[in-house]
Amino acid sequence: MAELLYFTEILGLKVYDTKGRRIGRIQDAALVPLIDPVRVDRYLVGGGWAWLSVRHDQIQSISLDGVRLREVFLTPYQEDEYMLRIARDLLDQQIIDVTGRKVVRVTDVTFEVVKADGQDVLRVLEVDVGVRSIFRRILQGWLPRRWIRWLQVAIPPNSIRWEVCNIVEPDPQRRLRLNIDYQRLEGMHPADLADIVEELSPEERSSVIETLNSEVAADTLSEVDPRMQVSILESLDAERAADIVEEMAPDEAADALAEMGEETSEEILEEMDAEPKTEVRELLEYEEDTAGGLMNTEYVALGEKATVEEGTAAARASEDLLETLNTLFLIDDQGRLTGAVPLGRLFLAEPGTPLRKLVTGTLIKVSVEEQQDRVTELFDKYNILTLPVVEEDGKLAGVITADDVISVLRNR
């Protein structure tokens, strides 16, 4: 089994020349991913104000006892954009752990020591993200390195293999992220994905949302804090933001656009297709704290003469509403609401049965101008899942669902 070293153990190690004289201590180590993505290519050695650069092939041996060189021709350290410096660019950086569905922080790096032509070479094995590595960092400098190793044995390790990590070169502030399988990201529940997004920096949030397909991005944004939702949409170009907004429920899209500056929201609206644009514009006309501002314009309504067979066909044709669809609404020739049929009753009736015969109980509805407090009161009082909203003339304008009410209560 190869010997292991941790980056926190390497920091501060004494460096000796070929004659055993100490020339400084290790201040950092760096990879050059374009040359070798796992081998430590350089060691930065400091003995005062200046740092020296030691190449990997100038190292004879490296251990807890120190670093010994096989060559003493050293050059001053110079900044190199192709270097990934461990202390500067990797430690404490956030990475997305898709398997664990969370964002974690790099707290140490594990190397394996391998022999190459009789010399010691360090190769990155894992990034450490657990309590053990935090414990190691806290005690480093206070206790001998070997004591710390002995004490850490009781703490389970928690790490991520380096081969599943992806190095991002251009931005020194975000140089590491997991090599995300976006198909796996898109397969996650939107609430789990939202948890990840909320823990990222603003730039990282936009980057993740940008890579998802529009439908998944819309579902994810629906789960995040409304202010963050707006911030993410504003950070995208208008065309991409419009693609996502089109996939959102019209009421959620209207809520998001209402929180933006008029110029930004108008740019996004202009990029949207005609039908969703019209729906959202209509919803934006209502006050936020009214039933009109809460309602969704996605529902299933049929004529009063419709049968169970026709109702079943209409429900099947509304596949994108199946998660929230629980009621079919009946309207007259002028579009006025006349009744509501629980979806479950269709399964107990013969196909030719008129839907109006399945209407039971008092029709509970509200006007578009009704206040939010009254809406939440009705949901609580009558234990309903869907509340129809009508215009002044009785025409069906939209519906409010239980999840809309929950969002209102959560954001109070």
N, C-alpha and C positions, 0 to 999 in steps of 0.2 A: 504494500500500500504506500502511495506517495506521501511524503511529508507535507503537512499543511502549514501555511502561515496566514495570518490575518493582517489586513492593511494597518489596523491600529497598532499591531506589534511591530510593523516595519517602520512606522513613523518614529523618528528619533534614534533609530539604530545607528551605532557608530560605524563609520566607513574607514577602512585602513588601506594604505597603499601597499605596494609589493614588499616594502621593508618593514611593515607592521606599524607604520606611523599613522596616527589618526589625522584625517584631513577634514572631517566634518561629520554631520549627521544627516540622515535622509529626511527631507522636508516634504517630498511628494514623489509620486511615481506616475508614469504615463504610458498609455497604449497609443499606437499609431494604427488605427483600424484598417486603413487602406493597405497597410503592409501585412499586418497580422492582427486579427480581431481579438485574440486571447493572450498573446505574449506581452509581458511588460517590456516595453522597448527602451524606456529611459528612466533613470533615477535622478531626481533633483537633490543635490547635496549642498547644504549650506554650512558655512563655517564663520559667517559674519554677515556683512552687508551683501555680498555677492553669492550667487548660487552657481554651482558647477553642474554640467550635464554629463551623466555617466551612461554610456550605451550598454545594452544588455550583454554584448559580447566582450565587454571589459570587466565583467564580474567573474570572479573565480568561484566564490561560495557566498551563500547568504543563509543565515540562521538567526536564532534568538541571541546568539553570541556576537553578532555583528556581520558586516559586509566586508569581504576581502577582494581586492582588485587583482587582476592579472596584468593590467596595463595602467600606466599612470599619465598617459597623454589625455588630459581632460580639457574641455572647452567651456567657456562661460555659457550659462543657460540663456537661450533666446526664445521668445514667444513663438509658437508654431501653431497655426490655426488647425492643423491636422492632428494635433495631439489631443487625446482625451485624458486629462489629468484627474487622477482618482480623487484627491482631496477637494479640488476646486469644482470639478464638473460632475462628480458622481455621488459623493457622500451627501446625505440629507436631501437628495433629489427624490421627487415623487414618481412612482411608476404605477401603472395600472395592472393589477393582478386579476386577470379575467377569470381564472378558475375560482379564486376566492371572492370574486365580485366586489372588489374594494380597491381603494388606493392605499398603497403602502409607501413607506419611506426607507430609502437605503441607509442603513446604519453602520455597515461595515462591508468588506469584500474579502472573500476567502480565495487564497491562491494555493495551487499545488506546486511543489518544488520538483522539477524534473531535471535530469542530467542530459546535456547535449554537448558532445565533444569534450566530455570531462568537466564541463562548467555547469553551475546551477542556473537554471532559467525558471522564472516565475510565470505561471499561466493562470489566468482568471478561471476559477471554478464555479463560484456562486456569488450572488449578491445577498447579503444578510439583511433581514428585515425584522428580526425578533428581539425578544427581551435579552437573550444571551449576549448579542452583540452590543446592546446598550450597556449592559453590565460591564462588558469588556472595555468599552470606551470610557465609562465613568472611572474605573479603577486604574486605567492606564496612566502611568507616571506616579501613582501612589504606592503600588505594590510591584514586586518583580514580575516580569511577564510569565514566568513558569508558575508562580503562585496563582495568578489570575486564571491560567489554563486549568489548574487543578480545581479552583473554586467554581468555575463555570460548568463543570461536568453535570451538576445537579439540575441545570436549566436546559430544557429541550431546545435544540436548534430550530431555527425557522429561516429558510433561505429559498432562493429561486435560482435555478440553474442558469448560467450565463448564456448558454446556447439559445435560450428562448427570449433573450433580450435583443433589442434592436437599437443600435447606436445612431443617434440623429446628429449628424455633423454640423450643419450650419449654425445652430443656435446654442451657444455655450450655456445658456440658462436651462435648457431642456435637452440635455444630450443623451438621456437614456429613457426609454419606455419599453414596456414589454412588446415583443414582436406579436402585436395583436392580430388574432384571426378575426377579421371583421364579420365573418359569417357567424362566429360564436357570439360576438357582441350583439349582432342583430337578432340572435336567437334567445337572448336573455329577456327576462321580464322587464318591461319599461321602468317599473319601480326600482329594480335592482340597478339598471343602467343609469337611472336618474341619481341614485345614491353615489355612484362613481362620478358622474358629471359634476355634482355639487361639491365634491371634494377637490376638484382640479382647479388650477389657476384659470383666469379668464381666457388666456390664449389656448390652453389645453382643452377647455370646454368647447371652444369654437372648432378646434381641430378635430375632436371626436365627432361632434355633430356633423361636421362637413363631410366626413367619410361615410356616414350612415345613409341608407336609402331614405327618401323623403318620408315615407310612412312610418318607419321606425323612429326617425328623428322627431316627427310630430308627436308620436305616442310618448317618447321620452320627455320632450319639453312639457307635455301636459302634466307630468309628474313632478317637475321641479318648482321651486319657489317662483311666484309670478314675476318678481323683480329680476331674478336671474334669467328667467325665460325671455324677458324683454331684452336684457343685456346681450344674450347670445344672439337673438335674431338681429339686433342692431349691428352686431359685429360682422355679420355675413353680408355678402353683396345682395342687392335687392332681388335679383333673379333667383338665387338660391333660397333666400328667405321666403320668397313667394311660393316656391315649390313646396316648402315645408308647411307654410300657413294653409295652403290649399288642402293639405291632408289632415289638418286639425278640424275638430268639430267647429262649425261656424261660430258658436257662442264663445268658445275658447279663443278662436282666431280674433274675434272682435274684441275680446277682453285684452288680448296682448297688444293689438294695434292701438287700442284706446290709451294705453299707457305710454306709447311712444310719442315723440315729437310729430307734429302734423306733417312736416316735410318728409320725414322718414317713412311714416305709415302710408303716405300717399304714393311714395316711390314703390313700395312693396305692392300696394293695391294695383298700381298700373301694370305690374308684371304678372298679375294673376289672370287666370282664364275668366271669361265673362260670367259664367254661372256662379262659381264660388264668390267672385268679386261682388256680384249683385247681392247675394245673401248676406255677406259680411257688411257691406255698406248699409243695408237695411237695419241690421242689428246695431250698428254704431249710432243710429239715430236715437236709440232709447237711452234713458238715464241708467247708469251702472247699477243703482240700488233699487231698480224696479223689476217687475216680472219680465218685462220686455228685454231688459239688459241681462237677465239670467237665462232666458229661454234659448232653446236650440231649435233650429228650423229643420232638423232631420227627424222625420217621423213618417208613419204609414197611415194614410187616410184613404177611405173608400166611400163610394156612394151608398146611400141608404138602402138600395136594392141589392147590394152585393151579397153573395152567398159565402158559406164557410169555405167552399172550394176556392173561390176567388180570393178570400182572405188568406188562405194558406199559400196560394201562389204568390201573393203580394209580399208575404213575410219571407218566403224563400228568395224572392228577387232582391230583398234588402239585406244581403249578406253582411255588408259593412256595419249594419245596425244590430246584428244578432246579439251582441254582448249586453246591450241595454234595452232591446226591444221586448216589452212585456204587455203592450196594449195597442190595439188597433182602434182608430178613431173613425167615426161615421160623420159625413158631412152632407148637406143638402145641395141642391143645384147651384145655390149662390155661394157655396163654400162655408156656410155656417155650421158650426159644431152642433151635432144632435145626439151623439152618444159615444160611449167608449166600451170596448169589448176586451176583457182580459185574454191574452193570447192562449193561455192554457185551456180555455173553454172550447177552443176550436177542435181540440183533440177528442172531445167527448160528444161532438155533434156530427150528424150526417152531413156529407159534402154539400147537399143541396139546401141545407137549412139557411134561411136568411139571417144575416148577422144581427139585424135589429132585434131578433128574438133572443139573442144571447146577452143583450144589454140588461144589467140588473143594478138596482140601487140608484141613489141620487148622483147625478153628474156633477162632480166637483171641478170647478174651473175658476180662473182669475182673469182679470183684464190686464192688458199690457202695462197699464199704469200702476198696478198694485205694488205696494212696497215690499221689500225683502222680508221684513219682520213678519208680515202677514203670510207670506209664502212659506216660511219655515214653520210658522204656527200651524198651517194646514197640513203640512207633511207630518208633523208630530201628532196632531189631533186625530187625523184619520188614518195614520199609518199607511200612507200611499207611497208608491214607487215612481209614479208619473203624474204630473199635473199639467193639463192643457191650458194654454194661454190664448185668449181671444181678443180681437180688435173690438172697437166700440160697437160695430154693427154685428158682432157675434161670429165673424169669420175666424176660423182657426189660424192663428199666427205662428204658433210654435208650441213646444212642450218643455217643461222643466223636469229633470230627472233627479233621483235621490242623490246621485254623486255631485250634481251641481249644488245642492243644498249643503252637502258635507263640506265642499270646498269653501262655501261662504262662511260656515261656522268655524272651520279650521283657520281661516285668515282673519278672523276678528281679533 
